[in-house]
Amino acid sequence: MKNLIHIVNGNRMAGAQQYALDICRHYRQKGWNVHALTCGAHAVDMKFAGAGIEVAHAPLRGLLDFTSVMRVAGFFRSIPKGETIVHVHRYRDAYTAAFARNLAKRPDIKIVATRHAVRKGRDSRIFRKLYSLIDAHVFVSSLALERFCNSWKEGRIPIPEDKMFVLHDSLFLPDDFAPNPEPEKGPVTAIYHGPIAERKGLETLIDALMLMRDVKMRLVIAGTGNPDFLDRIRKRAMIRGVMPAIDWNTSCENPEELIGKAHFGVLPSVESEAFGLGNLRYMACGRPQICTRNGAQTEYLEDGVSALFVAPADPATLAESMTRLVIDTSLRRRMGEEAHKEFEKNLSWNIFTRKLDDIYEQCFRTT
């Protein structure tokens, strides 16, 4: 039997944690022996245990956390020898896994690291050594790979080219999932679904709504995050006089169902996104979206075809684009259809897991 262990750090379910959970679910269904190794956060453990994934714990505090190394080494010793993948989502956890693998004397264990951020690599002796110990480096976008590789001069990247892969994220959806037609009754509804957090453009979204007082539209803001930041956003909406036009949903368990009740999505992120699961959800649900192009969005969305791109922190342009989708029903529906076609053609779960299978199998073939 093949073994899969995901080391899942973090105290809440964000993009990387959902990515790991979806992969664990998939390989458990395929019959693999699947485990999640977490830092003990209840919100994360509950999701994995609820999906039938066995959960173990370690502090996972970073490079000098020898307690975690010892615990992970003990856990590795308990796994039957054979084809085993340890999949990590932070390089500091890859360090723990590599140290523990050596301590447990388990060279059969292969380490796969997914890079979820748009950041440069670390050009230091310890990190160059760490990169060489990882069997496969997965980048969620070409932008993430390019930014990482730009840390070194050409030819000095400390990772062989055949160990680096670009693999866009996907969504683990039910087999019978199909997008709903947009609602025919009620006002046109826009939805923001994602973290309620800094740099996600929520301030811009509130300010844009203030410029649309004469436009009949509802806005749904759905997601979880820091309560203090949520209070700040609510106060901003009250000061701008747009609170009555917003529906707040901070306990959404089924985002696809919620998106299916809206007409289009809005993701005006200010930060550079390595990949946006929110963008992907709108595409899977057959909805057009308005988003910034300050990250990898252009790798899977096309301006004017499946999305409308706006500049970050530009409420006037965002308001203009939202008004355009409210008014032009045919444009909205056409863009939604194109978005769904692109998802099915290049970003579906079957395509994602087929490519991930190849990466895992390549690790098994190397010694």
C-alpha positions, -999 to +999 in steps of 0.1 A: +000+000+000+012+035-008+015+060+020+008+098+019+015+121+048+007+158+046+023+181+070-003+209+075+008+239+095-014+269+105-042+276+129-070+279+104-083+265+072-068+288+045-058+280+009-029+258+016-048+238+043-078+233+019-053+222-009-038+196+015-073+184+026-085+179-009-054+160-019-057+138+012-094+131+004-085+121-031-058+097-023-077+081+006-105+073-020-078+057-042-069+034-013-037+050-001-028+050+036-033+088+043-023+108+074-022+145+083+005+158+106-007+191+122+003+215+149-028+206+168-051+235+157-087+224+164-101+241+133-077+222+110-079+189+129-117+189+128-117+192+090-092+164+084-107+141+110-142+148+095-129+136+061-117+103+077-080+114+076-059+101+105-043+131+124-011+132+143+005+162+160+039+180+164+046+216+174+060+224+139+077+256+151+105+259+125+141+252+118+153+248+154+123+228+167+140+196+176+110+184+195+091+182+162+120+165+145+120+137+172+082+133+170+081+132+132+110+107+131+090+085+155+060+088+133+080+079+102+093+048+119+057+037+125+048+039+087+054+006+069+083+007+045+075+011+009+063+040-014+057+069+009+052+106+001+055+134+027+039+165+012+047+198+029+035+233+023+062+254+039+100+250+035+105+251+072+083+220+075+104+204+047+134+209+069+117+191+098+107+163+074+142+159+059+159+159+093+133+134+107+137+112+076+175+110+082+170+103+119+145+076+113+168+060+086+140+061+061+155+069+027+124+054+011+104+084+022+101+111-005+095+147+002+073+169-020+071+207-013+044+229-027+052+267-029+020+286-024+035+321-023+051+346-047+084+351-030+121+348-037+140+317-026+165+319+003+200+320-009+218+307+021+239+276+028+212+260+049+184+266+025+205+255-005+211+223+013+174+220+022+163+225-014+186+197-025+170+173-001+135+178-015+125+153-041+100+175-060+092+212-058+057+221-069+048+258-077+011+267-079+018+291-108+045+301-133+047+334-115+056+316-082+083+296-100+097+326-118+099+347-086+116+318-068+141+313-095+149+350-098+167+347-065+198+332-083+217+342-113+211+320-144+225+286-140+230+288-102+196+276-091+203+249-065+175+226-078+177+204-109+152+215-135+136+180-135+126+185-099+106+217-104+070+216-116+042+241-122+008+227-112-022+250-110-045+243-081-079+227-085-111+220-065-122+186-051-159+188-062-186+161-061-187+139-092-222+152-100-213+189-096-226+212-123-229+250-123-264+265-116-279+290-140-277+325-125-308+335-105-336+351-125-354+367-096-343+395-072-315+420-077-282+412-094-259+399-066-221+402-065-201+380-041-167+382-024-158+348-010-124+345+007-104+354+038-117+385+057-081+398+059-058+427+051-047+432+015-076+413+000-091+445-012-122+446+010-117+483+017-116+490-020-148+470-025-167+490+002-155+523-013-166+511-048-201+502-035-204+538-022-199+550-057-228+528-069-257+542-049-279+545-080-272+509-091-296+481-079-272+455-067-266+433-036-232+424-023-224+393-003-192+392+017-185+356+027-156+342+046-138+340+079-109+359+094-097+382+121-127+396+141-111+429+147-105+434+109-142+423+103-153+450+127-132+476+109-148+466+075-183+468+090-176+502+104-163+514+070-195+502+054-216+520+080-196+552+075-199+550+037-236+544+041-236+510+022-243+487+051-280+480+039-267+468+006-244+441+021-252+406+033-225+392+056-219+354+058-191+344+081-200+307+085-202+295+048-197+257+047-206+253+010-191+282-010-201+267-044-238+267-032-235+304-021-217+314-054-245+297-073-270+321-058-250+351-071-244+366-105-207+374-105-177+373-082-154+401-070-118+396-058-100+429-058-069+417-040-041+442-033-014+415-027+003+394-054-016+362-055+004+330-063-029+313-072-065+321-061-088+293-051-115+320-050-109+328-087-112+290-094-145+287-075-162+313-097-149+296-128-162+262-117-195+277-109-198+294-143-196+329-130-177+358-144-155+377-120-138+411-115-103+408-101-069+424-100-041+412-123-013+416-098-005+379-095-011+348-114-046+356-125-036+361-161-024+325-163-060+312-161-083+342-168-086+364-198-096+400-196-130+407-213-135+369-220-138+352-186-131+381-163-127+419-160-094+430-147-090+462-125-061+479-109-055+472-072-069+498-047-090+516-075-126+519-063-137+540-092-127+514-118-140+486-097-174+504-094-174+509-132-168+472-138-194+460-114-219+484-129-211+469-163-218+434-152-250+444-134-264+461-165-252+438-193-268+404-188-256+389-220-220+398-213-223+384-178-236+351-190-212+348-219-182+354-196-195+329-171-198+303-198-162+310-210-149+308-174-165+274-169-151+261-202-116+271-192-120+254-158-132+221-174-105+222-201-074+231-180-082+232-143-105+204-134-097+180-105-090+151-129-064+171-147-048+183-115-046+148-099-033+132-131-004+157-131+002+152-093+002+114-098+030+119-123+050+140-098+045+114-070+054+085-094+086+103-105+096+106-069+091+069-064+113+061-094+143+082-081+167+068-055 
